[in-house]
């Protein structure tokens, strides 16, 4: 993914399925090339590179 796409997703009401390492996540915030994500399948949070996120 890229910064512009993530920014678009965060500023719209549309539901998008976003994944990191085949696990569904929600994006909590972005800062340059890093996204803070929460994993939907548990309570884990992690900072990841935006380029490592993808849509299904």
PDB file with SEQRES, HELIX, SHEET and CRYST1 records, atoms N, CA, C and O in Angstrom:
SEQRES   1 A   56  UNK UNK UNK UNK UNK UNK UNK UNK UNK UNK UNK UNK UNK          
SEQRES   2 A   56  UNK UNK UNK UNK UNK UNK UNK UNK UNK UNK UNK UNK UNK          
SEQRES   3 A   56  UNK UNK UNK UNK UNK UNK UNK UNK UNK UNK UNK UNK UNK          
SEQRES   4 A   56  UNK UNK UNK UNK UNK UNK UNK UNK UNK UNK UNK UNK UNK          
SEQRES   5 A   56  UNK UNK UNK UNK                                              
HELIX    1 AA1 UNK A    3  UNK A   10  1                                   8    
HELIX    2 AA2 UNK A   50  UNK A   52  5                                   3    
SHEET    1 AA1 5 UNK A  45  UNK A  49  0                                        
SHEET    2 AA1 5 UNK A  34  UNK A  39 -1                                        
SHEET    3 AA1 5 UNK A  23  UNK A  31 -1                                        
SHEET    4 AA1 5 UNK A  18  UNK A  20 -1                                        
SHEET    5 AA1 5 UNK A  53  UNK A  55 -1                                        
CRYST1    1.000    1.000    1.000  90.00  90.00  90.00 P 1           1          
ATOM      1  N   UNK A   1       0.840  -1.185   0.000  1.00  0.00           N  
ATOM      2  CA  UNK A   1       0.000   0.000   0.000  1.00  0.00           C  
ATOM      3  C   UNK A   1       0.877   1.238   0.000  1.00  0.00           C  
ATOM      4  O   UNK A   1       2.087   1.166   0.213  1.00  0.00           O  
ATOM      5  N   UNK A   2       0.252   2.354  -0.239  1.00  0.00           N  
ATOM      6  CA  UNK A   2       0.996   3.605  -0.160  1.00  0.00           C  
ATOM      7  C   UNK A   2       0.266   4.591   0.756  1.00  0.00           C  
ATOM      8  O   UNK A   2      -0.889   4.380   1.128  1.00  0.00           O  
ATOM      9  N   UNK A   3       0.953   5.646   1.101  1.00  0.00           N  
ATOM     10  CA  UNK A   3       0.444   6.634   2.049  1.00  0.00           C  
ATOM     11  C   UNK A   3      -0.875   7.241   1.579  1.00  0.00           C  
ATOM     12  O   UNK A   3      -1.798   7.402   2.378  1.00  0.00           O  
ATOM     13  N   UNK A   4      -0.976   7.579   0.300  1.00  0.00           N  
ATOM     14  CA  UNK A   4      -2.180   8.210  -0.221  1.00  0.00           C  
ATOM     15  C   UNK A   4      -3.393   7.301  -0.083  1.00  0.00           C  
ATOM     16  O   UNK A   4      -4.473   7.765   0.282  1.00  0.00           O  
ATOM     17  N   UNK A   5      -3.231   6.012  -0.369  1.00  0.00           N  
ATOM     18  CA  UNK A   5      -4.350   5.074  -0.260  1.00  0.00           C  
ATOM     19  C   UNK A   5      -4.803   4.929   1.197  1.00  0.00           C  
ATOM     20  O   UNK A   5      -6.001   4.929   1.480  1.00  0.00           O  
ATOM     21  N   UNK A   6      -3.855   4.806   2.105  1.00  0.00           N  
ATOM     22  CA  UNK A   6      -4.199   4.681   3.521  1.00  0.00           C  
ATOM     23  C   UNK A   6      -4.892   5.948   4.013  1.00  0.00           C  
ATOM     24  O   UNK A   6      -5.876   5.872   4.748  1.00  0.00           O  
ATOM     25  N   UNK A   7      -4.395   7.087   3.619  1.00  0.00           N  
ATOM     26  CA  UNK A   7      -5.015   8.353   4.011  1.00  0.00           C  
ATOM     27  C   UNK A   7      -6.447   8.427   3.479  1.00  0.00           C  
ATOM     28  O   UNK A   7      -7.339   8.892   4.188  1.00  0.00           O  
ATOM     29  N   UNK A   8      -6.679   7.981   2.257  1.00  0.00           N  
ATOM     30  CA  UNK A   8      -8.015   7.949   1.682  1.00  0.00           C  
ATOM     31  C   UNK A   8      -8.926   7.040   2.516  1.00  0.00           C  
ATOM     32  O   UNK A   8     -10.056   7.414   2.827  1.00  0.00           O  
ATOM     33  N   UNK A   9      -8.444   5.865   2.872  1.00  0.00           N  
ATOM     34  CA  UNK A   9      -9.229   4.908   3.663  1.00  0.00           C  
ATOM     35  C   UNK A   9      -9.587   5.506   5.022  1.00  0.00           C  
ATOM     36  O   UNK A   9     -10.726   5.387   5.474  1.00  0.00           O  
ATOM     37  N   UNK A  10      -8.621   6.144   5.670  1.00  0.00           N  
ATOM     38  CA  UNK A  10      -8.859   6.708   6.998  1.00  0.00           C  
ATOM     39  C   UNK A  10      -9.862   7.858   6.971  1.00  0.00           C  
ATOM     40  O   UNK A  10     -10.534   8.118   7.969  1.00  0.00           O  
ATOM     41  N   UNK A  11      -9.967   8.541   5.847  1.00  0.00           N  
ATOM     42  CA  UNK A  11     -10.850   9.707   5.761  1.00  0.00           C  
ATOM     43  C   UNK A  11     -12.182   9.421   5.074  1.00  0.00           C  
ATOM     44  O   UNK A  11     -12.906  10.350   4.718  1.00  0.00           O  
ATOM     45  N   UNK A  12     -12.510   8.150   4.888  1.00  0.00           N  
ATOM     46  CA  UNK A  12     -13.774   7.765   4.276  1.00  0.00           C  
ATOM     47  C   UNK A  12     -14.497   6.760   5.158  1.00  0.00           C  
ATOM     48  O   UNK A  12     -13.900   6.123   6.025  1.00  0.00           O  
ATOM     49  N   UNK A  13     -15.788   6.634   4.918  1.00  0.00           N  
ATOM     50  CA  UNK A  13     -16.602   5.699   5.696  1.00  0.00           C  
ATOM     51  C   UNK A  13     -16.641   4.305   5.087  1.00  0.00           C  
ATOM     52  O   UNK A  13     -17.204   3.387   5.684  1.00  0.00           O  
ATOM     53  N   UNK A  14     -16.059   4.136   3.925  1.00  0.00           N  
ATOM     54  CA  UNK A  14     -16.099   2.836   3.258  1.00  0.00           C  
ATOM     55  C   UNK A  14     -15.290   1.806   4.044  1.00  0.00           C  
ATOM     56  O   UNK A  14     -14.247   2.118   4.620  1.00  0.00           O  
ATOM     57  N   UNK A  15     -15.790   0.587   4.054  1.00  0.00           N  
ATOM     58  CA  UNK A  15     -15.096  -0.500   4.742  1.00  0.00           C  
ATOM     59  C   UNK A  15     -14.093  -1.125   3.771  1.00  0.00           C  
ATOM     60  O   UNK A  15     -14.447  -1.471   2.644  1.00  0.00           O  
ATOM     61  N   UNK A  16     -12.854  -1.265   4.208  1.00  0.00           N  
ATOM     62  CA  UNK A  16     -11.810  -1.884   3.403  1.00  0.00           C  
ATOM     63  C   UNK A  16     -11.138  -2.968   4.233  1.00  0.00           C  
ATOM     64  O   UNK A  16     -10.833  -2.762   5.408  1.00  0.00           O  
ATOM     65  N   UNK A  17     -10.911  -4.110   3.625  1.00  0.00           N  
ATOM     66  CA  UNK A  17     -10.210  -5.197   4.302  1.00  0.00           C  
ATOM     67  C   UNK A  17      -8.715  -5.023   4.082  1.00  0.00           C  
ATOM     68  O   UNK A  17      -8.225  -5.122   2.957  1.00  0.00           O  
ATOM     69  N   UNK A  18      -7.993  -4.761   5.174  1.00  0.00           N  
ATOM     70  CA  UNK A  18      -6.552  -4.508   5.109  1.00  0.00           C  
ATOM     71  C   UNK A  18      -5.838  -5.597   5.890  1.00  0.00           C  
ATOM     72  O   UNK A  18      -6.289  -6.015   6.956  1.00  0.00           O  
ATOM     73  N   UNK A  19      -4.716  -6.048   5.341  1.00  0.00           N  
ATOM     74  CA  UNK A  19      -3.990  -7.162   5.925  1.00  0.00           C  
ATOM     75  C   UNK A  19      -2.503  -6.851   6.094  1.00  0.00           C  
ATOM     76  O   UNK A  19      -1.915  -6.046   5.371  1.00  0.00           O  
ATOM     77  N   UNK A  20      -1.932  -7.526   7.081  1.00  0.00           N  
ATOM     78  CA  UNK A  20      -0.489  -7.517   7.304  1.00  0.00           C  
ATOM     79  C   UNK A  20      -0.093  -8.960   7.608  1.00  0.00           C  
ATOM     80  O   UNK A  20      -0.597  -9.555   8.561  1.00  0.00           O  
ATOM     81  N   UNK A  21       0.794  -9.516   6.816  1.00  0.00           N  
ATOM     82  CA  UNK A  21       1.208 -10.923   6.978  1.00  0.00           C  
ATOM     83  C   UNK A  21       0.008 -11.860   7.060  1.00  0.00           C  
ATOM     84  O   UNK A  21      -0.047 -12.735   7.924  1.00  0.00           O  
ATOM     85  N   UNK A  22      -0.944 -11.673   6.164  1.00  0.00           N  
ATOM     86  CA  UNK A  22      -2.136 -12.509   6.053  1.00  0.00           C  
ATOM     87  C   UNK A  22      -3.073 -12.412   7.255  1.00  0.00           C  
ATOM     88  O   UNK A  22      -3.965 -13.246   7.407  1.00  0.00           O  
ATOM     89  N   UNK A  23      -2.884 -11.407   8.111  1.00  0.00           N  
ATOM     90  CA  UNK A  23      -3.755 -11.186   9.273  1.00  0.00           C  
ATOM     91  C   UNK A  23      -4.508  -9.878   9.075  1.00  0.00           C  
ATOM     92  O   UNK A  23      -3.907  -8.875   8.688  1.00  0.00           O  
ATOM     93  N   UNK A  24      -5.817  -9.871   9.334  1.00  0.00           N  
ATOM     94  CA  UNK A  24      -6.586  -8.635   9.178  1.00  0.00           C  
ATOM     95  C   UNK A  24      -6.232  -7.619  10.264  1.00  0.00           C  
ATOM     96  O   UNK A  24      -6.060  -7.965  11.433  1.00  0.00           O  
ATOM     97  N   UNK A  25      -6.130  -6.367   9.847  1.00  0.00           N  
ATOM     98  CA  UNK A  25      -5.773  -5.288  10.770  1.00  0.00           C  
ATOM     99  C   UNK A  25      -6.667  -4.086  10.528  1.00  0.00           C  
ATOM    100  O   UNK A  25      -7.309  -3.962   9.486  1.00  0.00           O  
ATOM    101  N   UNK A  26      -6.693  -3.197  11.529  1.00  0.00           N  
ATOM    102  CA  UNK A  26      -7.253  -1.871  11.312  1.00  0.00           C  
ATOM    103  C   UNK A  26      -6.136  -0.874  11.562  1.00  0.00           C  
ATOM    104  O   UNK A  26      -5.278  -1.082  12.420  1.00  0.00           O  
ATOM    105  N   UNK A  27      -6.157   0.194  10.813  1.00  0.00           N  
ATOM    106  CA  UNK A  27      -5.110   1.210  10.912  1.00  0.00           C  
ATOM    107  C   UNK A  27      -5.542   2.232  11.952  1.00  0.00           C  
ATOM    108  O   UNK A  27      -6.609   2.837  11.842  1.00  0.00           O  
ATOM    109  N   UNK A  28      -4.701   2.415  12.961  1.00  0.00           N  
ATOM    110  CA  UNK A  28      -5.013   3.364  14.024  1.00  0.00           C  
ATOM    111  C   UNK A  28      -4.464   4.748  13.708  1.00  0.00           C  
ATOM    112  O   UNK A  28      -5.124   5.756  13.965  1.00  0.00           O  
ATOM    113  N   UNK A  29      -3.258   4.799  13.152  1.00  0.00           N  
ATOM    114  CA  UNK A  29      -2.667   6.084  12.765  1.00  0.00           C  
ATOM    115  C   UNK A  29      -1.510   5.837  11.813  1.00  0.00           C  
ATOM    116  O   UNK A  29      -0.979   4.730  11.722  1.00  0.00           O  
ATOM    117  N   UNK A  30      -1.133   6.892  11.108  1.00  0.00           N  
ATOM    118  CA  UNK A  30       0.020   6.809  10.206  1.00  0.00           C  
ATOM    119  C   UNK A  30       0.964   7.963  10.490  1.00  0.00           C  
ATOM    120  O   UNK A  30       0.546   9.049  10.891  1.00  0.00           O  
ATOM    121  N   UNK A  31       2.243   7.703  10.274  1.00  0.00           N  
ATOM    122  CA  UNK A  31       3.275   8.700  10.480  1.00  0.00           C  
ATOM    123  C   UNK A  31       4.379   8.435   9.464  1.00  0.00           C  
ATOM    124  O   UNK A  31       5.192   7.528   9.640  1.00  0.00           O  
ATOM    125  N   UNK A  32       4.401   9.231   8.406  1.00  0.00           N  
ATOM    126  CA  UNK A  32       5.357   9.067   7.305  1.00  0.00           C  
ATOM    127  C   UNK A  32       5.188   7.695   6.681  1.00  0.00           C  
ATOM    128  O   UNK A  32       4.173   7.450   6.029  1.00  0.00           O  
ATOM    129  N   UNK A  33       6.143   6.790   6.855  1.00  0.00           N  
ATOM    130  CA  UNK A  33       6.056   5.470   6.221  1.00  0.00           C  
ATOM    131  C   UNK A  33       5.710   4.359   7.209  1.00  0.00           C  
ATOM    132  O   UNK A  33       5.845   3.179   6.888  1.00  0.00           O  
ATOM    133  N   UNK A  34       5.262   4.733   8.413  1.00  0.00           N  
ATOM    134  CA  UNK A  34       4.916   3.762   9.451  1.00  0.00           C  
ATOM    135  C   UNK A  34       3.420   3.876   9.775  1.00  0.00           C  
ATOM    136  O   UNK A  34       2.880   4.976   9.882  1.00  0.00           O  
ATOM    137  N   UNK A  35       2.771   2.731   9.928  1.00  0.00           N  
ATOM    138  CA  UNK A  35       1.376   2.689  10.344  1.00  0.00           C  
ATOM    139  C   UNK A  35       1.284   1.930  11.655  1.00  0.00           C  
ATOM    140  O   UNK A  35       1.899   0.876  11.817  1.00  0.00           O  
ATOM    141  N   UNK A  36       0.516   2.468  12.589  1.00  0.00           N  
ATOM    142  CA  UNK A  36       0.221   1.742  13.817  1.00  0.00           C  
ATOM    143  C   UNK A  36      -1.060   0.978  13.547  1.00  0.00           C  
ATOM    144  O   UNK A  36      -2.096   1.571  13.247  1.00  0.00           O  
ATOM    145  N   UNK A  37      -0.985  -0.345  13.654  1.00  0.00           N  
ATOM    146  CA  UNK A  37      -2.142  -1.182  13.354  1.00  0.00           C  
ATOM    147  C   UNK A  37      -2.534  -2.003  14.573  1.00  0.00           C  
ATOM    148  O   UNK A  37      -1.714  -2.302  15.440  1.00  0.00           O  
ATOM    149  N   UNK A  38      -3.795  -2.354  14.611  1.00  0.00           N  
ATOM    150  CA  UNK A  38      -4.309  -3.291  15.591  1.00  0.00           C  
ATOM    151  C   UNK A  38      -4.771  -4.527  14.853  1.00  0.00           C  
ATOM    152  O   UNK A  38      -5.386  -4.428  13.791  1.00  0.00           O  
ATOM    153  N   UNK A  39      -4.482  -5.682  15.403  1.00  0.00           N  
ATOM    154  CA  UNK A  39      -4.882  -6.930  14.759  1.00  0.00           C  
ATOM    155  C   UNK A  39      -6.307  -7.276  15.173  1.00  0.00           C  
ATOM    156  O   UNK A  39      -6.640  -7.231  16.357  1.00  0.00           O  
ATOM    157  N   UNK A  40      -7.138  -7.617  14.213  1.00  0.00           N  
ATOM    158  CA  UNK A  40      -8.536  -7.902  14.469  1.00  0.00           C  
ATOM    159  C   UNK A  40      -8.711  -9.221  15.219  1.00  0.00           C  
ATOM    160  O   UNK A  40      -9.675  -9.385  15.967  1.00  0.00           O  
ATOM    161  N   UNK A  41      -7.781 -10.163  15.023  1.00  0.00           N  
ATOM    162  CA  UNK A  41      -7.939 -11.485  15.642  1.00  0.00           C  
ATOM    163  C   UNK A  41      -7.443 -11.565  17.086  1.00  0.00           C  
ATOM    164  O   UNK A  41      -7.599 -12.606  17.726  1.00  0.00           O  
ATOM    165  N   UNK A  42      -6.847 -10.488  17.617  1.00  0.00           N  
ATOM    166  CA  UNK A  42      -6.463 -10.433  19.034  1.00  0.00           C  
ATOM    167  C   UNK A  42      -6.229  -8.975  19.426  1.00  0.00           C  
ATOM    168  O   UNK A  42      -6.558  -8.072  18.658  1.00  0.00           O  
ATOM    169  N   UNK A  43      -5.676  -8.740  20.588  1.00  0.00           N  
ATOM    170  CA  UNK A  43      -5.499  -7.366  21.070  1.00  0.00           C  
ATOM    171  C   UNK A  43      -4.109  -6.803  20.788  1.00  0.00           C  
ATOM    172  O   UNK A  43      -3.738  -5.772  21.348  1.00  0.00           O  
ATOM    173  N   UNK A  44      -3.357  -7.450  19.950  1.00  0.00           N  
ATOM    174  CA  UNK A  44      -1.990  -7.029  19.639  1.00  0.00           C  
ATOM    175  C   UNK A  44      -2.004  -5.753  18.789  1.00  0.00           C  
ATOM    176  O   UNK A  44      -2.852  -5.580  17.913  1.00  0.00           O  
ATOM    177  N   UNK A  45      -1.053  -4.877  19.067  1.00  0.00           N  
ATOM    178  CA  UNK A  45      -0.818  -3.678  18.258  1.00  0.00           C  
ATOM    179  C   UNK A  45       0.626  -3.708  17.800  1.00  0.00           C  
ATOM    180  O   UNK A  45       1.489  -4.274  18.471  1.00  0.00           O  
ATOM    181  N   UNK A  46       0.885  -3.095  16.650  1.00  0.00           N  
ATOM    182  CA  UNK A  46       2.240  -3.131  16.110  1.00  0.00           C  
ATOM    183  C   UNK A  46       2.440  -1.957  15.159  1.00  0.00           C  
ATOM    184  O   UNK A  46       1.507  -1.534  14.476  1.00  0.00           O  
ATOM    185  N   UNK A  47       3.656  -1.439  15.119  1.00  0.00           N  
ATOM    186  CA  UNK A  47       4.037  -0.456  14.118  1.00  0.00           C  
ATOM    187  C   UNK A  47       4.646  -1.208  12.945  1.00  0.00           C  
ATOM    188  O   UNK A  47       5.578  -1.994  13.115  1.00  0.00           O  
ATOM    189  N   UNK A  48       4.108  -0.960  11.743  1.00  0.00           N  
ATOM    190  CA  UNK A  48       4.566  -1.673  10.549  1.00  0.00           C  
ATOM    191  C   UNK A  48       4.818  -0.669   9.433  1.00  0.00           C  
ATOM    192  O   UNK A  48       4.327   0.459   9.473  1.00  0.00           O  
ATOM    193  N   UNK A  49       5.577  -1.086   8.453  1.00  0.00           N  
ATOM    194  CA  UNK A  49       5.793  -0.257   7.275  1.00  0.00           C  
ATOM    195  C   UNK A  49       4.523  -0.231   6.437  1.00  0.00           C  
ATOM    196  O   UNK A  49       3.892  -1.267   6.227  1.00  0.00           O  
ATOM    197  N   UNK A  50       4.156   0.930   5.966  1.00  0.00           N  
ATOM    198  CA  UNK A  50       2.972   1.076   5.140  1.00  0.00           C  
ATOM    199  C   UNK A  50       3.052   0.179   3.920  1.00  0.00           C  
ATOM    200  O   UNK A  50       2.042  -0.389   3.505  1.00  0.00           O  
ATOM    201  N   UNK A  51       4.220   0.043   3.345  1.00  0.00           N  
ATOM    202  CA  UNK A  51       4.369  -0.770   2.128  1.00  0.00           C  
ATOM    203  C   UNK A  51       4.088  -2.242   2.366  1.00  0.00           C  
ATOM    204  O   UNK A  51       3.871  -2.987   1.411  1.00  0.00           O  
ATOM    205  N   UNK A  52       4.087  -2.682   3.627  1.00  0.00           N  
ATOM    206  CA  UNK A  52       3.822  -4.084   3.949  1.00  0.00           C  
ATOM    207  C   UNK A  52       2.339  -4.382   4.160  1.00  0.00           C  
ATOM    208  O   UNK A  52       1.970  -5.536   4.376  1.00  0.00           O  
ATOM    209  N   UNK A  53       1.492  -3.369   4.102  1.00  0.00           N  
ATOM    210  CA  UNK A  53       0.052  -3.562   4.226  1.00  0.00           C  
ATOM    211  C   UNK A  53      -0.536  -3.772   2.831  1.00  0.00           C  
ATOM    212  O   UNK A  53      -0.023  -3.251   1.840  1.00  0.00           O  
ATOM    213  N   UNK A  54      -1.613  -4.539   2.774  1.00  0.00           N  
ATOM    214  CA  UNK A  54      -2.263  -4.757   1.476  1.00  0.00           C  
ATOM    215  C   UNK A  54      -3.753  -4.991   1.662  1.00  0.00           C  
ATOM    216  O   UNK A  54      -4.221  -5.361   2.739  1.00  0.00           O  
ATOM    217  N   UNK A  55      -4.484  -4.761   0.568  1.00  0.00           N  
ATOM    218  CA  UNK A  55      -5.917  -4.999   0.552  1.00  0.00           C  
ATOM    219  C   UNK A  55      -6.186  -6.333  -0.125  1.00  0.00           C  
ATOM    220  O   UNK A  55      -5.430  -6.778  -0.988  1.00  0.00           O  
ATOM    221  N   UNK A  56      -7.279  -6.958   0.285  1.00  0.00           N  
ATOM    222  CA  UNK A  56      -7.649  -8.242  -0.328  1.00  0.00           C  
ATOM    223  C   UNK A  56      -8.693  -8.016  -1.381  1.00  0.00           C  
ATOM    224  O   UNK A  56      -9.142  -8.969  -2.019  1.00  0.00           O  
TER     225      UNK A  56                                                      
END                                                                             
